[in-house]
Amino acid sequence: EESRTPRGKRRGRPGRRGLLPCCGRLRDACVLALHGLGLALLSGLLALVPWRYALKRIGGRFGSSALSYFLFLKTLLAFNALLLAAAAARLPGGRAGRLPAARLPGLCPQLHGPGAAHGRGQLQLHCPVLRLGYYSNSSLTRPCALPPGGPCGREAESLPYNMPLAYLFTVGVAFFITCITLVYSMSRSFGESYRVGSASGVHAVTVFCSWDHKVTQRRASRLQCDNIRTHLKELLAERQRRQGPRSACGRLRHVAVLGLVWLLCLGTTVGCTMAVYAFSELMIKSPVSADQEGALLALPVVVCLLNLGAPYLFRCLAALERQDSPVLEVYLAICRNLIFKMAILGILCYHWLGRRVGTLKDQCWENFVGQELYRLTVLDFIFVLLDTLFGELVWRLISEKKLKRREKPEFDIAGNVLELIYGQTLT
């Protein structure tokens, strides 16, 4: 009110002095109504974001570390949806629009029997419209319904659909969009983390400056309280884990324990890799016949069992290190699991592309590798579900009901993030 111009000093003719306040109030009412409408539309758009409130609850109750896993999962899902939409629109859609109508019905027979379970029957179907693995090194043209040599022959051949260029540009554009999105997201998050992390006295800043006074709803304010409390717990736990300077004997003992743990982890990785190699050589020497197709799952089962048991062994060995920083502990766990999984995948690629290709007679090697990856992906998904339901959930119930422990089992961030990366690599 004090910043407004007094009525006596308003410019204009005296005869229109009573009209201007009415127009000003009408204009202000329209502006406020448009502003309120914009805020309502914005809140409606935010409500349509998938899992927005669920992610806020996870961050408030379990901390930013657990939230980072689910944000990574959501990002991977969005990128996979982008790749699927681009590939499905350009590759099968482009082929379907240029195939004769007589070839469209009945292209893909229905799957029955054991062939659909282990991936042999499904990935050997020659369905040129629906299967993305089908590749044609040619240019497709739109079919002509008139007899050959009719007036539409030249028009049908004027718009060819080059399949190699379709594959190249579809995958290239999708990965380019993904790369630009990742670079933008990383630059924005780096700027935010730099601004937040550069402040000194982070405990005082968290206590006195964390509350958002724009929050008015009861549910949102309770969620913000949980978020601030969890963040303070993380900061205090990080500070309590930091010990004072060790003596020379203590540092030497710590280095010896680190070397022993790393030696055991690398030895476990080498042993598991040699076991997979020996089992794959055994399968080459004893080929599977057509009536023993269930034995094709033996190598994927062995690989999935090793991938399931090795992270638990690494976690038990990491407990001997007693790292001062939880962040360093997570980085070491990710590094060890990454070395293990990449070594297993490397020996599998050598087995598929180096050893088994020479033993294939009439079968396409691309078809064989696709079937092996399909079996490994499906079994890895099944083993992850079994570990979640009968491993983590059962152990939590036992520790809470039988052992009467007050603290809940810790969420293994490193193992779960590596499972996402491993599954994405297989895909």
Secondary structure, DSSP 8 states (H G I E B T S, - for coil): -TTS--GGG--S-GGGTTHHHHHHHHHHHHHHHHHHHHHHHHHHHHHTSTTHHHHHHHHHHHHHHHHHHHHHHHHHHHHHHHHHHHHHHHTHHHHHTTS-GGGSTTSS----STHHHHSHHHHT---TTT-TT----SEE----SS-TTSTTHHHHTTS-EEHHHHHHHHHHHHHHHHHHHHHHHHHHHHHHHHHHHT-S-HHHHHHHH---TT--SHHHHHHHHHHHHHHHHHHHHHHHH------HHHHHHHHHHHHHHHHHHHHHHHHHHHHHHHHHHHHHHS---TT-GGGGGHHHHHHHHHHHHHHHHHHHHHTTT--S-HHHHHHHHHHHHHHHHHHHHHHHHHIIIIIIHHH-SSS-HHHHHHHHHHHHHHHHHHHHHHIIIIIIIHHHHIIIIIS--SS-----HHHHHHHHHHHHHH-
